[in-house]
Amino acid sequence: MKKRKFLLTAFIVAVTVTGGIIYAADHLDSPAVSNQTTDITDVYVFRGQNTSNLVFVANTQGLLSPSASSMAMFDEKTLIEFNIDNNGDNVEDLVIQAIAKNGKMKVYGPYKPVSTGTKSVISPSAFSVQADITVYGQAAKIGEENGIKVFAGPRDDPFFFDLGQYQKIIGGTASGFNNPGTDTFKGTNVMSIVIEVPKSLLGSTNTINVWAESKKAIN
C-alpha cells in the first residue's frame, strides 16, 4: 500500500487536556463547509472508563435528521486527524489518523507524523485498528486491537446549545440563559469517530494540546 497525501480543508480549535472532559464546538459553518464530509462539529478528549486510557472524539456532518442519518457516509477521500502536541510548542508530535475504506474505519497511530502542518501523509506501517462502520439504528460495532478501540458511525449530537436564547442575548432582549434551556440540536445527529488509546502511547507528559483536522486526498 502506498502512502496517501492529504491537504487541510477545515479544522477545529485546539484544546488542552490535563484531566476531566475537554471539548470544542463549531456548528453552523459557512456554506462552503456546512454539510460537507470535511465539516467537524465537535472535538472531545476525556479519560476513558479505564482511567489509563484517553478517548478522542471527532464529530462531523452536523445537523443530520434521522432520515439523512440513514444515508450519511464517511468520505473515503477525507482524513480525520487528531494532532497531539506534548511539549507545548503548538506543533504536532503525534497524530492519530482515521479514514473510511470499504465500509470500515481504519485508524493509524498514534505515531510521529511524516509531515506537520497543513499536509499529512498516512504511513501504512502505522496501522493500529479498524472497525466496521455502524449503520444508523444498529448496535454499535467496536474494533479493538493493539490496546486501541475505535467506533465510527451516526450518533445523536451530544452538544447542548440554546441558539434561540443566545440570539436574544446578542440582540439585547435577554440578559442570560434559561435553566433549563432549549436544546437546539435535539433530534439531530452527527457522524462520529471515537478512538480510545492507552495514555502510555501518548508520551510521558501530564498535559497535551489536541486539535482535530479534516483533510482531503490530493492523490
N, C-alpha and C positions, 0 to 999 in steps of 0.2 A: 504494500500500500504506500503510495507516495504522500509526501507532506502536502497539506492543503493550506493555502494562504487566504486570509480574511482581512477586510478593511472595515474600520469603525464606521457605523452608521448611526448609532444612538447610544446614550449612556445614562447611568443613574448616579446620583450624588454619592460621595464616599461616606462611610460610617466608621466609627471607631468602636472596637469591641474589647471590653475589659471584663464583662460579666453581664448576666441578665439577657434581655432581648433588645436588639437594636434594629431599627427599620428606617427606610426612606421611601417616600411615595411620590409618584408623578403621573397622576391620572389626567385625562382630558388634554392631550398634547395637541400640537398644531396638526392641520390636515395632512401634512406631508409624512407624519409619523403615526398618527392615530389609526387604529385598526390594522396596522401592519404587523407582520411577524417579528419585526425588529423593535416593536414598542414594548419597553419594560415599564410596568406599572409600579412595582414594588421590589425592594430587596430587603430580606431579613437575615439576621445572623443571631443564633442563640445556642445555648448549651442544650445538648440532647438529653433524653431521659437517662441515658448513660452519660454521666457528667464528665467523662473522659473524652467525649466527642463534641464537636461543634456541628450545627446544622446550618446549611446555606440554602436560601430560598430565593429564586428569581421568578416573579410572576410576569407574564406577558399577555398581550392581546386583551386588554381590559374591556369591561362593559359588555361582555358576551351574554346574550339572552340564552335561556335553555335551548331553544331551537338552534341558535347559532353555535352553541357549545357542542351539539351533536355532530356538527360538520367541521368544527375547528381542527386544525392540524398544525404541527410544528413544521416549519420550512426546513428542508434538508440542506439548504444553502445558507442558513442563518446559524451562526455560532453564538451561544450564550457563554460568556466568560466571566468568572469571578476572579478578580485581581486581589492579591493579598500582599500588603506591604508590612513586613515585620521588623523594620528598622527605622521607621519614621521619616523616610526621605520622599514619600509620595510616589515611589516607583515600584511597580510590582516585582516582588521577589519570587512569588509563586503564583501559579494560575491553576484554576480548576475549569476545564472546558467541557461543555455539553453540546451535543449535536445529534439530531434525529437521523436515522438511517434505516429504511425498510421496516418501519413500524417499531423500532427500538430507539431508546435514548442511550447514546454512548457517552461515557464520561472518561476524560483523560486528566490525570494528575491526582493530587496536587504535585506540580513539578516546576522547576525553574524554566521560565519561558524561553523559547528560541529567540524571540524579539519582544521588545516592550513598546508601549505607546499605542498608536492607532492601528498598527498592523499586527496580526497574530498568525502563528503557524501551529497547526496540530502535528505533534510528533507521535506517530503510530506506536512507538515503543512506550509511551506514557499511558497507554490504555489501562484503565483500572476496573471498570464495572459497566454493565448495561442492564436495562430493564425494558420489558415490553411496555409500550405506551398505553396507559389505561384509557379505555373508551368511556365516554360520558355515560353515567348511570351504572357502570360496572364497579365491582370491588377493586380497590387499589392493588396494582401489581408492583411489587418492590423487588429490585435486583440487589444482590449482596455478594460482594467478592472483595478479597484483599482488605477486609475490615471496613469497606466503604459501602454505603447503601444509597440507592437512587430511586426516586419516583418521578414520573412525568405524566401529566395529563390534566384534564379540566378539573377545577375546584371552585367552590364558592369563594368570591372575593373576600378575604378576611379584613380588608382595610375599612375602618369606620370613619365616615366624614359626613357632616351635615352641611351640604353645599348651600341649601336654601338659606339657612341661618347665617352662614358665612357671608353670603351676598348681602344680607340685610346689615350685617356688621360693617362691611366695607362701604355700603351705601349710606350709613349713618342712621338707619332706622332701628337698630338694635345695638345694645351695649355689650352683649356677651352671648355665649351658647346656652341652650336649654339643657336641663338634666331631668329626664333623658332627652337626647336629641333624636333626630330622624336620620336613619342610615340611608344616605343617597344611593349607595351601591347595593342595597338589599335586592336579592333576586338576580344579580349579575354574577358572572363567572370570569375566571382567568385561566390561561394555560400556565400551569405551574411546573417548575423543576425544583425538586428538593433533593439535596445531597448531604448525607451525614458522613463526617470524616473524623477519624481519631485526631485529637489535638497533637499527638506525637508526630504527625506528618506535616505540621504547620510551622515548625521551628520552635525554639526554646523561649521566645519572648512571651510575656504575660499580656501584652497589648498588640493588637493587629489593626490595621486600617484595611477596609474592604470596600471595593466598588465593583459594580457589575456592568458589563458592556454587551451589546449585541453587535455582531459584525457579519457582513455579507461576504460570501466567497467571491474571489476575484480570479479564480482559475477553474 
